[in-house]
Amino acid sequence: MNPSLELQLKTLPSEPGVYRYYDKNDQLLYVGKAKHLKKRVLSYFNKNLPGYRIKIMVGKIVRLETTIVNSEYDALLLENNLIKEHRPFYNVLLKDDKTYPWICIKNEDFPRIFLTRNVIKDGSEYYGPYAKVRPAKILLDTIKHIYKLRTCNLNLSPNKIAEGKYKVCLEYHIKNCEGPCEDLESKEDYDEKIDAIRGIIKGDFRKAKEYLVNQMMKQAANLRFEEAQIIKERLDILEDYQAKNTVVNPNIDDVDVFGMTSDETAAYVNFFKIRNGNIIQSFTTEIKKILEETDEDIMEEALIEIRQKFGSDSKEVLLPFHLSVEIPNVKLIVPKVGDKKRIVELSEKNAKEYRLEKLKQVQIVDPERHTNRIMAEMQKLLRMPVEPRHIEGFDNSNIQGTNPVSACVVFKDGKPSKADYRIFHPKTVEGANDFATMEEVIYRRYKRMLDEGENLPQLILIDGGKGQLSSAVKSLRLLGLYGKITIVGIAKRLEEIFFPEDSIPLYLDKKSETLKILQRVRDEAHRFGVKHHRTRRKNSTIKSELEEIPGVGEKTIELLLSKLKSVKRIKESSMETLEEILGKSKAKVIYDYFNNN
């Protein structure tokens, strides 16, 4: 270790703050936050570091810098700003190359309202960003149907209007604008509409409804019923838009909601901005894991970054799990029941759906990365020392103990390798004895693989519960393979995963890709076994009929079936056809037997 770095480690402060790691080229490698700087930084230089990426990063560190702050929250803010500014290689970044749209209320007399991707600091109001353009366009179309606003870019200053500089355009004549350019609409009336529109964009529909109801009543009082009906239709449009956007209890007001799901390589965070019971913004993002960050670490980063991105100053944040950080004047709540719990679950559902969508895209574009991710997930969930690149599944098939077969199917990188499938006919077991059959077949399969020096699988899957699994384990013990190969059983009823010497089964998420692969291996072993069992049973029936012919032995029967395939075709064959296969004497015996009968 660099002597100056060693000295720095001995003199680290114990206060909350931010630390920065640099390499020999003075490039910033990583920025981190800590409640206790000394403990956190020293943890990186322990011998038992988790994960190879952290080991690689630590090997590059030649110096570090620290900044002390007042609280953990201040450390989180400073860390976030430094990451955005310097983009260190080993930091989780909420990177997004997209420029999201905003709704702009322009800073001008008689403000225009429009969609833009460029935020200009000229005093205009910007609402957003919107993760997708369509919701923003629907909102603008709704506003356009309710209010008549100008769309021109004229400078409608009071002086120029008073001087009569402008004339109304086509928009006025087709009744899309009230003509403020010719002073046909007062600034007070126009600003009242803009104020109501602000409320709609923020999810507060009260002012807009109040404005429309007053306008409708005014028109009706003046006996202008057609105009009153038009305003009523606009009110209906507003209420319809509100109904479509109200997904939570209207009493839940001014709340931010976060949901998350994650796997080995990434986390997926969803954000809802809720105002007056309406989800006025929804945003989901994927965050790559770089140094095996925990969900809590990523959520803390996302919480600060996303709230800044969407300009949220809500005093209440709903989360799926507790965070150690405290935000001044903000309540971080993990709801247990009720509407708040349901909205967090909805946010988590959005994160999960986003993950599935991304994984499907990866499967199409980069199948190797998709396979690597699934293998890593299976290794973790099945408590394996290595990834299950080679899986073998076993299933027994018999009907009332007759013609038993045991199927072995092979999957490589999660896909069937049909050339490696094998069928076993039990030699030491009589009748329907699944346990004894499994014990024999497992022993024969891996005894032969050891003798021939073949590559053993990393995972063996047994179709059945504890009984079949215990029988398979006996054979692995005899071969000295127990503990060297992971072996599990899968029971059909509840899809329980059984491990040897563990009385409590593992229940995987029904949508888990690990469970789907295990089910596919199990189902393929069952299909392959049943297919060969039926073939054997059918051949047994055919052979028993041919064996009744005097003077016909096993070899003659097999030769006939290999050439003619069925008893029916043997019966219908001419003497000449049978002679070509068997010769004159045996052909005459078979021909006379079927034709005389």
N, C-alpha and C positions, 0 to 999 in steps of 0.2 A: 504493500500500500504506500502511496505517496506520503512522505513524512509530513508535509504541510497539511494534507487532508487528515492524517492521523491526529495532528495537533488540533485542528478545527473540531474534530469529533469529541475531543476531551473537554473542549471549552464551550460546548453548545448551551444556549439559554434554556430555561425550563418553562418559559412563558408561551402563550399561544402565538402562532405566526405562520409564515410561509417560508419554505425552503426551496432552493433551486440547485440542480446538479448540472455541472459542466464537464465536457470531455477535454482531451488534450488540445483540440483545435479551438477551444473556448466556445464551442457550440452548446446551446442550452438543450439538455437532454430531457429534463423533467421538472415540473413545478408541482409542489404538494403543499397541503395545509396540515396543521396539527394543533391540537389543544395543548400538547406538551411537546415542544420542538425536540428536546433532547431524546426522550423516549422513542418518538416516532422515527427520527433520523437514524438512531443507533440500531433500530430493528432491521434496517436494510443491510446492515453489515454483520448480522448473525451468520453462523455457519449453515444453519438449517433454513435456507431461504426457500419459500414456496415458488415453484414455477421457473422454467428455464429462461423466460424472457426477463424476469427480474434479475437473475444471475448475470445475464448478458449485459444489462444496463449498468448494474453495479460495477462490473468489470471495467467499464469505460469511464467511471467517475474519477476525476483528478482534483476537483475542487467543488466547494459548495458555498452558497450564500444564504443568509437568513434575514427575514424582516419580521420584527416583533410588532404585533397589533394588540388591540384592547380585548378582543373576544374571538371565539371560534367563528362566529358569523362574519366578523370583519376579515378574518383569514380566508374564509370561503369566497368573499367578494373579491379580495385582492388576487387570490389564486385564479378566479374566473377571468379577471381582466388581463392578467399576465399570460394566461393560456391563449386568449383571443388575440393578444398583441403579438406573441412570439411563436405560437403554434409548435411547441416542443414535440419531438418525435415520439416520445413514450407516453404522452398524455392522451387521455380520452378527450376527443374533440366532438362537439356537436356541429360537425361540418355539414354544410348544405350549400351546394353551388347554385341552387335555384334562387331567383329573385321573386319573392312572393308579392302578390298584389295587395294594395291598400285602397281603401275608400278615402278620397280626399275631399274635404270641404274647403274650398279655396279662400285664402285671405284676401277678400276684395269686397267692394260694394255689390250687393245682390250676388252672393257667393254661388259659384257653380259647384256641382257635386259630380264626381267622375271617378273611374277606376284608374289607378296608376301603379307602376312598379318602381318609380323613382321618387324617393322622399327628399323634398327640397325644404331646407330650413328658412322659410320666408314668412313664418307666422301662420301658415295654413294648418288645418287640423287633419291628422291622418288616423284612420281607424283600421286596425289589422295587426299584423299581416294575416291574410287568409291562406290556409294551406292549399286550398283549391280555388280556382277561378269561378267555378260554377255557382257555389253558394253566394259569393259576392255579387255576381251578375243577377242572380235571382232577387237578392235584396235590393239592388239598384232598380231593377225592373218593377218591383213592388212599389218602391218610392215614386217612380215615374208615373205609375198608374194612379197614385193617390194625389200627388202634388204636381202642379204645373210650374216647372222651373226653367230658367233660361239655360241655353246650351251654347250661346255665342260667346266669343272672347272679347267683346267690346269693353272699353273702360267706362263703366256706368257711374262716373262720379256725379255728385249733385249738380256741379257747375255745367257739365256737358249736357246733362239731361235738361236742365233749365234753358240752355241755349238752343235746344232743339236740334242737336247735332245728328241724331239718329232717327231712323224710321223703322217701324215694325217689319219683321220678315215673315217668311212663309210659316214658321213655327207658330206665330201668333194666329195666323189665318186658319190653320188646321187645329187650333185650340190646344196646342202643347205648351203655350207660354202666355202669361198675362200682360206682356208688353211693358215691362218696367223701363225700357229704353225710351219710351214716349211718355213716361210718368203716368201710365195707365194702371200701375200697381204701386202702392206706397211701400217705402222701405220697411215700415213697421209691420205691415202684413206679410211681406216676404220673409223678414227675420223671424216672425212667429212660426212660419212653416219650417224654416231651417232649424229652429229650436226643437220642434216636434220631431224632425228627421234625426237630429242628434240622439234623441231618446230611443227611436226605433233601432238605430245602429247599435246602441248600447244595450238593447233588449228591454227598454222601458217604453211601453206602448201607451201609457196613461195620457200624456200630453197630446199625442197624435189623435187618440180617440176623442179626447175632450174637444180638440180643435175641429174635427170633422163633425161631431154631434152639434156643436154650436153653429157651424156653417149650414148644416142640414136644417136645423130649427129656424135659422134666420130666413133661409129660402122658402121654407114652408109658410112662415108667418107672412111673407110677402106674396103668397099664393103662387110661387114659382115652383110648382110641384115637379116638373121635369128635371130642373136643376137639383132639387132636393133628392130625387130618385138617383141621379148620377152620383151624388155625394154618398148616398146610402150604399151604393154598389162599391164605392171606394172603401167605405168602412168595412164591408164584407170581405174585400180583398185583404185588408189589414188583419182582420180577425182570423182569416184563413191562414195567413202567413204565421201569425202568432201561434195558432193551434199546432201547426206543423213543427214549430221549433220548441214548443213546451214539452219537455220530456221528464221534467222533475217537478217536485212539489213547488208551486209558486212562492211558498214561504221561504224557500232556500234562495237567499239573495246575496249577491256580491261574494261568490265563492270560487276559488280555483280548485280543480280536482286533478289528481295525477294517478295514473295506473301504469303498471309495469309487468312485463314478462321477460324472461331471459333464458339463454342457453349457454353453451360453453364458450361461444365466440362473440356474442353480442347481447345487448339489452335493447328492449323496445319500449319506449315511454310514450304514453298518450296524455294529452293535456286538454281539459275542458275549461273554458271560461264561462261561468254561469252568472247571469244577471236577471233578477226578477223571475226566477224559475225557468229561464231560457238558456240553452246552450248557444251562446252567440259566436263562439269560436271553438274549433276542434283541431288539434294538431298532433300528429304522431311521427316519431323519428326513430331511426336505428342508430345505436351508439356502439361502436366496435370496442371490445375489451382488448386492452393492450398488455396490462400487467396483472391479469386475473383479478380485476377489481370486483368488489362485492356489490350486490344490488343497492345496499345502503350508500356506498360511495358514489355510485352512478346517479342515484336519485338526488342526492345532495347537489351534485353538479348540474343536473338537468333542472332542478327546481329553480335555482338562481338564474341560469341561462335562459330558460323558456319564459319565466316571468319578466325578465328584462326585454326579451325579444318582442313580447306581446304587450309591453307597457302596463302590466298588471300591478295594481297597488292594493289588491284585496287583503283584508285583515284576517281572512280565514282560509286555510288550505286543507283539503281532505286528502289523505294518503292511505295506501294499502298497508303500510307498516311504519313503525316508529323510526325516527331519525334522531341522532344524538345532537345535531346542531339546533340551536335556538335562534329564531329570527326576531329581532326587536319589534314589538307591537303587532306581531302576527301569531295567530293560534295555529299550530300544526296538530290536526286531529286525525286519529285513526278510528272511524266510526265502527261500532259493533253491530248495530241494528238500525232498521228504519230506512227512510228515503235517502239519507246521506250514505248509508252503507250500500244501497242499491246503485247510486250514481258512481261510487268508486268501482263497484263490480262491472258497471257498464264501461267505464274507462279501461279497466283491465281487459275486458272482452275486445275492445277496439285495438288494444296493443297486441293481443293474441292473433286477431284476424290479420293485422298488418304484418306480423311475423310470418304467418302462413303464406301470405301473398308474396313476401320477399323470398321465402324458401322455394316456392314454386318457380319463381323467376330464376333463382340460382340453379335449380335442378335442370332447367332448360339451357341456360347460358353456360354454366360451369359445373357439369356433372361431377367432376373430380372433387371440387370443393364441397359439393352437397354430400358426397359419400364420406369424405373426411369428417364432416361435422356430425353425421349420424354415427359413425364409428366411435367418435369421441364421446358422444352422448351415451351410447350403449356401454362403453367401458365404465363410465361414471355410475350409471343407474344400476348396473349389474355387479358393481363392486369388483371389477376385474383389474388385474395388474397390467394387462395389455389390451389393445383394441381387438375386437372379435372379427378379424379379417377373414377367418376361415371358421365357418359354423357347420356342425353336423347335427341333423335331427333324426330321431328314431321313433317309429310307431309300429305296433303289432297289429296284424289283421288275421282273423279267423272267424268262422261261423260254426258254433257248437263244437269247436275243437278240431274241425276238419280242415285239411290243406292249409295249415298255418304258414304265414310268411311274416318277415320283419323287414321293414323298409328303412334304408339309410339314405337321406338326401343331403347334398352338400351345397352350401351357399358361400360364395367368395365375394367380398366387398359388398355384401348385402343383396347379391343377385344369385339366382340358381346356376349351378354348374352341373348341368344334366349329364355330361359325360362321366362324372364322378359318382353318380347315383349307384347304389348297390341294393340287391335283394338277398336276404338270408332265409334259408329253409332250416328251421331248428332240427338238430340231430339228436339232442339228449332229452328233449322235452316231449311228453305225450299229453294230448288233450289241450284244453284251453287253460294255460297257466301263464298269464302275462308276466308275472314277476320272474319266474324261472327262464322264460323266453328272453326277456330283456337282459338278464344276467349273462346268458349264453352268448347272445348276439354281440353285446358290448365287449365281452372278452375276446371273441373271435375277431372282431373288427380291429381292435387296437393291438392285439397280439400279432396279427399279420402286418400291420403298419410298422410296428417296432422291428419285426424280423426283416422287413424289406427296406427299412430305413426311410420310410415316407415321412413327409411333414405332417405333424399332428395338428388337429384343430385347436383354436384358442377357446372355443365354446362348444359344449355338447348340450343339446336340448332334448329332453325326454318328454314325450307326450304322455302325461299322466301326473298323478299326485305323489305323495310321499312314498308309497309302496314301490312303484316303478323306479323312482329316483334312488331309493335305498338299494334296490337290486343292482342298478347300474353302478352305484358307488362301490359295491362289493367287488365287482370285476376290476374297476380302476385301482382299488387297493391291492388286489392280487398282482396286478401288472406294475405296481409302483408308480402309477400315474396320478393318484389322488393328490390334489393340492397343486399339481402342475398344469392341469387343465380345468377351467371353470366348467361346472356342470350344474344345470338347473332343470327343474320340471315345470311344466305348464298345465294347469288343470282347466278343463273346458268350462265348467259351470260359471265361475266368476273370474276366469282368466287370472287366477292367482299364480304368482311365480314362487316356486319353492326352492330353497337352498338347503344343501345337506347340513345337518346338525343345527338347524334353525327352525323352531316350531312355529314362528310367525311368518306367514307368507308376505311377499311384496305385492302391492297393488299399484300398477302403473296407470297413469292418466290414459283414458280411453283413446285420446287423440295422439298419444305419444308415438313417435316414429319407432322407438325401440320396441314397444308392444306390437306395432304393426309388422315389423320384421319377424319377431318371434312367432306371431300368429301365422305369418306366411310360411315360415319354415315348418311349423306344426301341420298346417293344412296341406302343404306339398308332400310331406312324409305320409300323411293319411291317404291322399289321392294316389300316390305312387304305390303304396302298400295294397290298397283296395284293388287297384287295377291288376296287379300281379296275382293277388289272391283269386280274383275272378277268372283270370286266364288259367291258373293252375287247377281250379275247381272244374272249369269247362273241359280242360284237357284230360283231367282225371275221369270225367264222365265218358268222354269219347273213347279213351283207352280201355275203359271197363267193357264197353260194347265190343270193341275189336278183339279184346282178349278172350271173348267167348268163342271165337272161331278156332276149331281144332287145328293144331299144327302151326299156328301163327304166334311168333314170339315178340319180345319187346323191340328188337332191332327192326323187324319187319314193319311193325306198327309205326315206329318213329320215321322210317324211310317213307312210308305211304303218306303220313301227315305232313312231312316236310315238302313233298311234291304236290299233293292234292289238297292240303289244308283242312279238309273236313270230311266227316263220315258220309255226308250226303253226296259229295263229289266222288268218293270211293265207290259208293253204291251205284252211281250212274255211269261209271267208267266202263268203256268197252274192254273186251278181252285183249285187244291189241295194245291199249294204253297200259293195262296192268302188266302185260308181258314186257314192255319196254322198261318198266320200273323194277320188276321182281324176277323176271324169267318165267318160263312156261309152267312149271310145276306149281309154284306158289300162287301164281296169277290164277290158275284154274281152280285152286282151292277156294280163293276169295270170291271169284266170279260165281262159282257154283253155289257158295253159301248164300250170297245175297239174292241171286236170281231164283234159286230153288225156293227160298223162304218167301 
